Amino acid sequence: MSNRVTRSLSLLFLLAAMVAMPAQAQEIGYVDQQAVLMSMPEMQKVQQKVQQKMKQQQRELQQQRQQFQKQVKQFQQQQSLLDDSARAERERELQQRQQELQRSAQQRQQQMRKQRREMMQPLLEKLQGAIDKVAAQQELDMVLRREILLYEDETSERVADITRDVAGELGISLTQSPGEPSPTLDQNAPPAGGGGGGQ
């Protein structure tokens, strides 16, 4: 499910909750999960591991590509010496090898995304536990991700940014301000924290 669809559904749930609850009873909090995650010491370890694995994958892919290019070059040098059937057979082999390389690259990307999700899971669970605790302490009815907020009345006492409280619950200081864009590990990967937020 795309981030756009997820955000749309989150917004619909929020609107439905607002209709269902009396306005004066709503106590809403929001948290910048990215700001908290990027401030967690464990996140730096995850980033380092992911970058190491990515470099290793890139090296292995590069070696496979270089080997394939050698085979292509060798074929180009020898094709004039081959009869038609042998030349056709070598071309089929090279096409098959090229397809295998493409599949291998795709599988490696999928494997990297899976490994990244697995490494992120303990951090997300720890973050969610802190969000739950702060939400209970502040008697909030719901907690949203900052990313889905379309409007915030900063004078309202019923809407609270609990990002710093969540960071405090985790015993960390924020290394970036809430709302500040975060660097990502993988441009194609879903944002970290996409599956939580106490919604």
C-alpha positions in Angstrom: 0.0 0.0 0.0 1.4 3.4 -1.0 2.2 6.1 1.4 -0.4 8.3 -0.2 -3.1 5.7 0.3 -2.0 5.2 3.9 -2.1 8.9 4.6 -5.5 9.2 3.0 -6.9 6.3 5.1 -5.3 7.8 8.3 -7.0 11.2 7.5 -10.4 9.4 7.0 -10.0 7.6 10.3 -9.2 10.9 12.0 -12.2 12.6 10.5 -14.5 9.7 11.4 -13.1 9.8 15.0 -13.8 13.6 15.2 -17.3 13.1 14.1 -17.9 10.3 16.5 -16.4 12.1 19.6 -17.7 15.3 21.2 -15.4 18.2 20.3 -14.7 19.2 23.9 -13.6 15.6 24.8 -10.9 15.3 22.1 -7.3 15.3 23.3 -5.1 14.8 20.3 -1.3 14.4 20.2 1.1 14.1 17.3 4.7 12.9 17.1 7.5 13.4 14.6 8.6 9.7 14.4 11.4 10.5 12.0 12.9 13.1 14.3 12.8 10.6 17.3 14.1 7.7 15.2 17.0 9.7 13.8 18.0 10.7 17.3 18.1 7.1 18.7 21.7 5.7 19.0 20.4 2.4 17.7 19.4 4.1 14.4 23.0 5.0 13.7 23.9 1.3 14.0 21.1 0.3 11.7 22.2 2.9 9.1 25.8 1.6 9.3 24.7 -2.0 8.9 22.4 -1.1 6.0 25.2 0.9 4.2 27.7 -1.9 4.7 25.2 -4.5 3.3 24.4 -2.1 0.4 28.1 -1.7 -0.5 28.6 -5.4 -0.3 25.7 -6.1 -2.6 26.9 -3.4 -5.0 30.4 -5.0 -5.1 29.0 -8.4 -5.8 26.7 -7.1 -8.6 29.6 -5.1 -10.1 31.7 -8.3 -10.2 28.8 -10.2 -11.9 28.4 -7.4 -14.5 32.1 -7.3 -15.2 32.2 -11.1 -15.7 29.2 -10.8 -18.1 30.8 -7.9 -20.0 33.9 -10.1 -20.5 31.7 -12.9 -21.9 30.1 -10.5 -24.3 33.5 -9.1 -25.4 34.8 -12.6 -25.9 31.8 -13.5 -28.0 32.2 -10.4 -30.1 35.8 -11.3 -30.8 35.0 -15.0 -31.7 31.6 -14.7 -33.4 33.1 -14.5 -36.9 34.8 -17.9 -36.3 31.5 -19.5 -35.2 29.0 -21.2 -37.5 25.4 -19.9 -37.5 24.1 -22.5 -35.0 27.0 -22.0 -32.6 26.6 -18.2 -32.8 22.8 -18.4 -32.1 23.4 -20.7 -29.2 26.0 -18.3 -27.6 23.6 -15.4 -28.2 20.8 -17.3 -26.4 23.2 -18.0 -23.5 24.2 -14.4 -23.2 20.6 -13.2 -23.3 19.8 -15.7 -20.6 22.7 -14.5 -18.5 21.6 -10.9 -18.9 18.1 -11.8 -17.7 19.6 -13.7 -14.7 21.6 -10.6 -13.8 18.5 -8.4 -13.9 16.6 -10.9 -11.7 19.5 -11.1 -9.3 19.6 -7.3 -9.0 15.9 -7.2 -8.2 16.1 -10.0 -5.7 19.0 -8.2 -3.9 17.0 -5.0 -3.7 14.0 -6.9 -2.2 16.3 -8.7 0.2 17.8 -5.3 1.3 14.4 -3.8 1.9 13.4 -6.9 3.9 16.6 -6.8 6.0 16.1 -3.1 6.6 12.6 -3.6 7.9 13.8 -6.4 10.2 16.5 -4.3 11.6 14.1 -1.3 12.1 11.4 -3.4 13.8 12.9 -3.4 17.3 13.4 0.4 17.1 9.8 0.9 15.9 8.5 -1.3 18.7 10.5 0.7 21.3 9.3 4.0 19.8 5.7 2.8 19.9 6.0 1.7 23.5 7.2 5.3 24.4 4.4 6.8 22.4 1.8 4.6 24.2 3.3 5.6 27.6 3.3 9.3 26.9 -0.2 9.2 25.4 -1.5 7.4 28.6 0.3 9.9 30.9 -1.2 12.9 29.1 -4.6 11.2 28.7 -4.7 11.6 24.9 -7.5 10.1 22.9 -5.3 9.6 19.8 -1.8 10.2 18.6 -1.0 10.9 14.9 2.1 11.0 12.8 3.2 14.6 12.1 3.4 13.8 8.4 -0.4 13.5 8.1 -1.2 16.8 9.8 -2.8 19.2 7.3 -3.4 22.0 9.8 -2.6 22.6 13.4 -4.0 25.4 15.6 -1.0 26.2 17.8 -3.2 28.0 20.3 -5.4 24.9 20.9 -4.9 23.2 24.2 -6.4 20.0 22.8 -3.7 19.3 20.3 -0.2 18.6 21.6 3.2 18.0 20.0 4.5 15.1 22.1 7.7 14.5 20.1 10.0 15.9 22.8 8.1 14.0 25.5 8.5 10.7 23.6 12.2 11.4 23.2 12.4 12.1 26.9 10.6 8.8 27.7 13.3 7.1 25.6 16.0 8.9 27.5 17.4 10.7 24.4 17.8 14.3 23.1 16.5 15.2 19.7 19.3 15.7 17.2 17.0 17.5 14.8 14.0 19.7 15.2 10.5 18.1 14.8 9.3 18.6 11.2 12.9 18.9 9.8 13.4 16.6 6.8 15.3 13.4 7.6 17.9 11.7 5.5 16.7 8.3 4.3 18.7 5.1 4.0 17.0 4.0 0.8 15.2 6.4 -1.5 12.9 3.6 -2.7 12.2 2.3 0.8 9.0 3.3 2.7 9.6 5.9 5.5 10.6 4.4 8.8 7.8 4.3 11.3 5.1 3.9 8.7 3.3 1.2 10.6 2.9 2.9 14.1 2.0 6.2 15.6 -0.7 5.0 18.0 -3.5 5.4 15.4 
